Amino acid sequence: MNQAVKNRTAGEMIRQYFTDFKVLKETRSEYWGIQFINFLDCTVYFAMITIAAVFLSEDLGMSDTDAGYVVTVFTSATTIFLFFSGMVTDWLGIKRSIYVAMGGMLLLRGGVAFLGLTDSVPHRGIIVSILFFLMAPLMAMIQTVFQAANRRFTTKKSRSAGFNLWYLFMNVGAMSGGILIDMVRLWLGFSSSHIFTTGAVMSVLCIGVTFLMVHREDQLRGEDEELEPEPIDDTPKVRKNPFQIAKEVVSESAFWRLTVLIAMLLGVRAVFAYMYLLMPKYWLRVIGTDANIGLLNTINPFLIVVGLILFIPFANKFNIFKMLVYGSMISALSLFALVLPWQMFSANIAHAHYLMAILCLVILSVGEIIWSPKLSEYTAAVAPEGQEGTYLGLTMVPWFLAKTVVSAMSGHMLLRWSPEDIGQRLQENTVGFWDSPAAMWFFLGIFAISGPFLALFFRGWLTRGARWKTEEATT
């Protein structure tokens, strides 16, 4: 980073951030169609994943544990299918992949809505569980479509801005998803089943946008971009298969250092799973059935959008590892806001838990803004050159395993510490600390905060051989 860039003020850098989006004027309608689909799909996805466990219990009569298992299968299967969906997307092409994914979603979401509203269908809980599982490969496909389309429909010059805007649309969609939940449940007084009805309608809209705006699938190139001629090389190339690459990677000490750090941060990353596995039912039980769980779920994506824009100018002024660790600590501390006695906030139990939830989500978001973007940077810094992608893919395995275990245990944790009558018992002061939701958040908070402290203690070993940017500050 040259001195002129260092001397720019934060205001100038923020203005430059938005100015960079001007390069997107060279994109075609396909890019903007994909972003509209991204917004619609994220609105439905975040609403659906937040309300899923509540819907399964309230509308289908499932227990907390059974609902947790269904969500576990759905989220874990989606992650597994991500390993294969890219090949299917390449085979079908972007436009046909959207038609297949959204057409399937239309049928499956419509089926879930119908079953949620029809009590007379036998074994509807089992049928809905199957429909959730069938959604997984389609969810994985649409994610790989976004990645492929964002690259295909931008030039080299506009690619960075294109992915930034995609991330902003995704978070705006997450905010809209929270609003959708409250609109359906509280403002209109409808069943949670109609969130899936809305999802079916959104699928139709996505198909329509694809038909109207996505016409070409060739790589967009800027005026100054030319096809690079392939070099003539008669030397036989020996290509290693994925298993050979993986075998080499796991034999390197750098990979195991990265894996250990990922494992240390699992407790922090799990907090984002708690946001849809534990918090919706917890809020409904301690605040009341009219709790604005959707509005609460807009806090995190809103702060992420605003925070990233404001924080980007300062992000490269600090050491990557320190930001990763200290940001993780801040996010972990967010859970302890739910451990505090609710009487500290208000004499009204509902008002008190609203304030506790807001405090928790604000602290969580501040930490996420600091540490989350740096995890990929850290991975690139410790990975040997040319193996960054392999490292990133393999280090997803511990997170997948942890997410699966946490999801499977979520129903048991709710039954143990946050059963359906917990709100009344808390108000009557007839439940001890270790049997209250505060104990659940205390144990999860200890699990989360211990990892960053261990990472800080083993900093020398974890950062050995890291290729930090030369211009990065050491503060």
C-alpha positions in Angstrom: 0.0 0.0 0.0 1.6 3.3 -1.1 1.8 6.4 1.1 -0.9 8.2 -0.8 -3.4 5.4 0.0 -2.3 5.4 3.6 -2.9 9.2 3.9 -6.5 9.1 2.6 -9.1 9.9 5.1 -11.8 7.5 6.2 -14.4 9.6 4.4 -12.5 9.5 1.2 -12.1 5.8 1.4 -15.8 5.3 2.0 -16.7 7.5 -1.0 -14.3 5.5 -3.0 -16.0 2.3 -1.9 -19.3 3.5 -3.4 -17.5 5.0 -6.4 -16.1 1.6 -7.2 -19.6 0.3 -8.0 -19.7 2.6 -11.0 -17.7 0.0 -12.9 -20.9 -2.2 -12.9 -22.4 0.1 -15.5 -20.7 -2.1 -18.1 -22.6 -5.2 -16.9 -25.6 -6.6 -18.9 -29.1 -7.3 -17.7 -28.1 -10.8 -16.7 -26.1 -9.5 -13.8 -28.9 -7.4 -12.4 -31.4 -10.2 -13.0 -29.2 -12.5 -10.8 -29.0 -9.9 -8.1 -32.8 -9.5 -8.1 -33.1 -13.3 -7.8 -30.5 -13.2 -5.0 -32.6 -10.7 -3.1 -35.8 -12.7 -3.5 -34.2 -16.1 -2.7 -32.4 -14.7 0.4 -35.6 -13.2 1.7 -37.3 -16.6 1.5 -34.3 -18.6 2.7 -33.6 -16.6 5.8 -37.3 -16.4 6.7 -37.7 -20.1 6.2 -34.6 -21.2 8.1 -35.5 -18.9 11.0 -39.1 -20.1 11.3 -38.4 -23.8 10.4 -38.2 -25.2 13.9 -41.1 -23.1 15.2 -43.2 -24.2 12.2 -42.4 -27.8 12.7 -43.5 -27.6 16.4 -46.4 -25.2 16.2 -48.0 -26.2 12.9 -47.1 -29.9 12.7 -46.9 -30.8 16.4 -43.3 -32.0 16.4 -41.3 -32.1 19.6 -38.3 -29.8 20.0 -36.0 -32.7 19.5 -37.7 -34.0 16.4 -37.8 -30.5 14.9 -34.1 -30.1 15.6 -33.4 -33.3 13.8 -35.3 -32.2 10.7 -33.5 -28.9 10.5 -30.2 -30.8 11.1 -30.8 -33.0 8.1 -31.8 -30.1 5.9 -28.8 -27.9 6.7 -26.3 -30.7 6.7 -27.5 -32.1 3.5 -27.3 -28.7 1.9 -23.7 -28.4 2.9 -22.9 -31.9 1.5 -24.7 -31.2 -1.8 -22.6 -28.0 -2.2 -19.6 -30.3 -3.0 -21.5 -31.6 -6.1 -23.8 -28.9 -7.2 -21.1 -27.0 -9.0 -20.6 -29.8 -11.5 -24.4 -30.0 -12.1 -24.5 -26.2 -12.6 -21.7 -26.4 -15.1 -23.5 -29.2 -17.0 -26.9 -27.5 -17.1 -25.8 -23.9 -17.5 -26.9 -20.9 -15.4 -30.3 -20.3 -16.9 -31.5 -24.0 -16.9 -30.0 -24.4 -13.4 -32.2 -21.6 -12.1 -35.3 -23.1 -13.8 -34.6 -26.5 -12.3 -33.9 -25.1 -8.8 -36.7 -22.6 -8.7 -39.2 -25.0 -10.3 -38.4 -27.6 -7.7 -38.6 -25.1 -4.9 -42.0 -24.0 -6.2 -43.3 -27.6 -5.8 -41.6 -28.3 -2.5 -42.4 -25.0 -0.8 -46.0 -25.3 -2.0 -46.2 -28.8 -0.7 -44.9 -27.8 2.8 -47.4 -24.9 2.9 -50.3 -27.2 2.0 -49.3 -29.8 4.6 -48.9 -27.2 7.3 -52.4 -25.9 6.6 -54.1 -29.3 6.2 -54.5 -31.3 9.4 -56.3 -34.2 7.8 -53.2 -35.5 5.9 -51.8 -38.6 7.7 -48.1 -38.7 8.6 -47.7 -35.1 7.4 -44.7 -34.6 9.7 -42.8 -37.4 8.0 -43.8 -36.1 4.5 -42.7 -32.5 5.4 -39.4 -33.9 6.7 -38.9 -35.6 3.3 -39.7 -32.4 1.5 -37.2 -30.4 3.6 -34.5 -33.0 2.6 -35.4 -32.7 -1.1 -34.9 -28.9 -0.9 -31.3 -29.4 0.1 -29.8 -30.1 -3.4 -31.8 -27.3 -4.9 -30.6 -24.9 -2.2 -27.0 -26.0 -2.9 -27.6 -25.5 -6.7 -28.8 -22.0 -6.4 -25.8 -21.0 -4.3 -23.4 -22.3 -6.9 -25.4 -20.5 -9.6 -24.9 -17.2 -7.8 -21.1 -17.8 -7.6 -20.9 -18.8 -11.2 -23.1 -16.0 -12.5 -21.4 -13.3 -10.5 -18.1 -14.3 -12.2 -19.6 -14.9 -15.6 -21.6 -11.6 -15.8 -18.8 -9.3 -14.6 -15.5 -8.2 -16.2 -12.1 -8.4 -14.5 -12.5 -4.7 -13.6 -16.0 -5.0 -12.2 -15.7 -8.4 -10.5 -14.8 -7.2 -7.1 -17.6 -4.7 -7.0 -19.9 -7.3 -8.4 -19.3 -9.7 -5.5 -19.5 -6.9 -3.0 -22.9 -5.9 -4.3 -24.0 -9.5 -4.3 -23.1 -9.7 -0.6 -25.0 -6.5 0.1 -28.1 -7.8 -1.7 -27.8 -11.0 0.3 -27.8 -9.2 3.7 -30.7 -6.9 2.5 -32.6 -10.1 1.7 -31.8 -11.4 5.2 -33.4 -8.2 6.6 -36.4 -8.6 4.4 -36.7 -12.2 5.5 -37.1 -11.0 9.1 -39.7 -8.5 8.1 -41.6 -11.3 6.2 -41.8 -13.4 9.3 -43.5 -10.7 11.4 -45.7 -9.6 8.5 -47.1 -13.1 8.1 -47.4 -14.0 11.8 -48.1 -10.7 13.5 -49.4 -8.1 11.1 -51.6 -10.4 9.0 -52.2 -13.0 11.8 -51.5 -15.9 9.4 -50.0 -19.3 10.2 -46.3 -19.8 9.7 -47.2 -22.1 6.9 -47.8 -19.0 4.7 -44.1 -18.2 4.8 -43.7 -21.2 2.6 -46.6 -20.0 0.5 -44.7 -16.8 0.0 -41.6 -18.8 -0.9 -43.5 -20.6 -3.6 -44.7 -17.2 -5.0 -41.1 -16.0 -4.9 -40.0 -19.0 -6.9 -42.4 -18.1 -9.6 -41.0 -14.5 -9.6 -37.5 -15.8 -9.9 -38.4 -17.9 -12.9 -40.0 -14.9 -14.5 -37.0 -12.7 -13.8 -34.8 -15.4 -15.4 -36.9 -15.5 -18.5 -37.0 -11.7 -18.9 -33.4 -10.8 -17.9 -31.1 -13.8 -18.3 -30.5 -14.4 -22.0 -26.8 -14.9 -22.6 -24.4 -17.1 -20.6 -21.1 -16.2 -22.3 -18.3 -14.6 -20.2 -18.6 -10.8 -20.1 -15.4 -9.0 -21.1 -14.4 -5.4 -20.9 -13.4 -3.4 -23.9 -9.8 -3.7 -23.0 -10.0 -7.5 -22.3 -9.0 -10.0 -24.9 -9.0 -13.7 -25.0 -5.6 -14.9 -23.8 -4.0 -17.3 -26.2 -3.2 -20.7 -24.7 0.5 -21.2 -24.5 2.0 -23.9 -26.7 3.6 -26.5 -24.5 4.3 -30.0 -25.8 5.5 -31.1 -22.3 3.2 -33.8 -21.0 1.3 -32.5 -18.0 0.7 -34.7 -15.0 -2.5 -33.7 -13.3 -3.0 -34.8 -9.7 -6.4 -36.1 -8.8 -8.2 -34.6 -5.8 -7.3 -37.5 -3.5 -3.6 -37.0 -4.3 -3.9 -33.3 -3.6 -5.8 -33.9 -0.3 -3.2 -36.5 0.8 -0.4 -33.9 0.2 -2.3 -31.2 2.0 -3.0 -33.2 5.2 0.6 -34.1 5.4 1.6 -30.4 5.8 1.9 -28.8 9.2 0.4 -25.6 7.9 -2.9 -27.4 7.2 -3.1 -28.8 10.8 -2.3 -25.4 12.3 -5.2 -23.9 10.3 -7.5 -26.8 11.2 -6.7 -26.3 14.9 -7.6 -22.6 14.6 -10.8 -23.4 12.8 -11.7 -25.9 15.6 -10.9 -23.2 18.3 -13.4 -20.8 16.6 -16.2 -23.4 16.2 -17.9 -22.1 19.3 -18.1 -18.6 17.9 -19.3 -19.8 14.5 -21.9 -21.9 16.2 -23.6 -18.7 17.5 -24.9 -18.1 14.0 -26.5 -21.6 14.1 -28.1 -20.7 17.5 -29.8 -17.8 15.8 -32.1 -20.1 13.9 -32.0 -23.2 16.0 -32.4 -21.8 19.5 -33.3 -18.1 19.6 -36.6 -18.1 17.8 -38.2 -20.6 20.2 -36.4 -19.1 23.2 -37.8 -15.6 22.3 -41.3 -16.9 21.8 -41.2 -18.6 25.2 -39.6 -15.8 27.3 -41.2 -12.8 25.5 -44.5 -14.3 24.4 -46.1 -15.8 21.4 -46.4 -12.3 19.9 -42.6 -11.8 20.0 -41.2 -9.9 17.0 -38.7 -12.6 16.2 -38.5 -11.4 12.6 -37.6 -7.9 13.6 -34.9 -9.2 16.0 -33.4 -11.2 13.2 -33.0 -8.0 11.0 -30.6 -6.5 13.5 -27.6 -8.6 12.5 -27.8 -8.3 8.7 -28.5 -4.5 9.0 -25.5 -3.9 11.2 -23.3 -6.1 8.9 -24.3 -4.0 5.9 -23.7 -0.7 7.6 -20.6 -2.0 9.6 -18.8 -3.4 6.6 -19.2 -0.2 4.6 -17.9 1.9 7.5 -15.2 -0.6 8.6 -13.7 -1.4 5.2 -11.5 1.8 5.2 -9.8 0.7 8.4 -9.7 -3.1 7.9 -6.1 -3.3 6.5 -4.6 -1.1 9.2 -4.6 -3.9 11.8 -3.0 -7.3 12.1 -5.1 -10.1 10.6 -4.6 -12.6 13.4 -5.4 -10.1 16.1 -8.6 -9.0 14.4 -9.6 -12.6 14.0 -9.0 -13.4 17.6 -10.3 -10.3 19.3 -13.3 -10.0 16.9 -14.1 -13.6 17.8 -13.9 -12.8 21.5 -16.4 -9.9 21.1 -18.8 -12.2 19.2 -18.5 -14.8 21.9 -19.2 -12.3 24.6 -22.6 -11.6 23.0 -24.0 -14.8 24.6 -23.3 -13.5 28.1 -25.8 -10.7 27.5 -28.5 -13.5 27.8 -27.0 -14.8 31.0 -27.6 -11.6 33.0 -30.6 -11.5 35.3 -33.5 -10.2 33.2 -34.6 -8.0 36.2 -31.5 -5.8 35.5 -33.1 -4.6 32.3 -36.8 -4.1 33.2 -39.5 -5.3 35.6 -41.5 -6.4 32.5 -40.1 -9.8 31.4 -40.9 -9.3 27.8 -39.4 -5.8 27.6 -36.3 -7.1 29.5 -35.7 -9.9 27.1 -36.2 -7.6 24.1 -33.4 -5.4 25.5 -31.2 -8.5 26.2 -31.7 -9.8 22.7 -30.8 -6.5 21.1 -27.7 -6.2 23.2 -26.7 -9.7 22.3 -27.2 -9.2 18.6 -25.4 -5.8 18.5 -22.3 -7.3 20.3 -22.4 -10.3 18.0 -22.5 -8.1 14.9 -19.7 -5.8 16.0 -17.5 -8.9 16.5 -18.6 -10.4 13.2 -17.7 -7.3 11.3 -14.2 -7.5 12.7 -13.4 -11.2 12.5 -15.5 -12.8 9.7 -13.8 -11.2 6.7 -10.4 -12.0 8.1 -10.9 -15.8 8.3 -10.5 -16.2 4.6 -7.5 -13.8 4.6 -5.9 -15.9 7.4 -6.5 -19.1 5.4 -4.8 -17.6 2.3 -1.9 -16.4 4.5 -1.1 -19.8 6.0 -1.8 -21.9 2.9 1.1 -22.7 0.5 0.8 -20.8 -2.8 -1.6 -22.5 -5.2 -3.4 -24.5 -2.5 -5.6 -21.8 -1.0 -8.8 -23.3 -2.5 -8.0 -26.8 -1.2 -7.3 -25.5 2.2 -10.5 -23.5 2.3 -12.5 -26.5 1.2 -11.0 -29.0 3.6 -11.3 -26.7 6.6 -15.0 -26.6 6.1 -15.2 -30.2 7.3 -14.8 -29.4 11.1 -17.5 -26.7 10.7 -19.8 -29.1 9.0 -19.4 -31.7 11.7 -19.8 -29.1 14.5 -22.9 -27.6 12.9 -24.4 -31.1 12.5 -23.8 -31.9 16.2 -25.1 -28.5 17.4 -28.2 -28.8 15.3 -28.9 -32.3 16.5 -28.5 -31.2 20.1 -30.6 -28.0 19.8 -34.0 -29.7 20.6 -32.5 -31.4 23.7 -31.1 -28.1 24.9 -34.5 -26.4 24.5 -36.2 -29.1 26.4 -33.7 -29.0 29.2 -33.3 -25.2 29.7 -36.1 -23.5 27.7 -39.3 -25.6 27.7 -42.6 -24.2 26.7 -43.6 -23.0 30.2 -40.3 -21.3 31.0 -41.5 -17.8 30.6 -44.2 -18.2 33.3 -41.8 -19.9 35.6 -39.2 -17.2 35.2 -41.8 -14.5 35.9 -42.9 -16.4 39.1 -39.2 -16.9 40.1 -39.7 -20.6 40.5 -36.8 -21.8 38.5 -33.1 -21.8 39.6 -30.3 -20.5 37.5 -29.0 -23.9 36.4 -32.4 -24.9 35.1 -33.1 -21.6 33.3 -32.2 -20.5 29.8 -29.4 -18.4 31.3 -27.6 -21.6 32.1 -27.8 -22.8 28.5 -26.4 -19.5 27.2 -23.7 -19.6 29.9 -22.4 -23.0 28.8 -22.6 -22.1 25.2 -20.8 -18.8 26.0 -18.0 -20.6 27.8 -17.6 -22.9 24.9 -17.4 -19.9 22.5 -15.1 -17.7 24.5 -12.5 -20.4 25.4 -11.5 -20.9 21.7 -10.2 -17.4 21.0 -8.3 -17.3 24.3 -6.6 -20.6 23.4 -5.9 -19.2 19.9 -4.2 -16.2 21.5 -2.2 -18.4 23.8 -0.9 -20.5 20.9 -0.5 -17.5 18.5 3.2 -18.2 17.8 2.5 -21.7 16.6 -0.7 -20.8 14.7 0.9 -18.0 12.7 4.2 -19.8 11.9 5.1 -19.4 8.2 2.1 -17.1 7.5 2.5 -14.9 4.5 1.1 -11.6 5.8 0.8 -8.7 3.5 3.9 -6.6 3.7 1.9 -3.4 4.0 -0.2 -4.7 6.9 0.2 -2.8 10.2 1.3 -4.8 13.2 -0.9 -2.9 15.6 
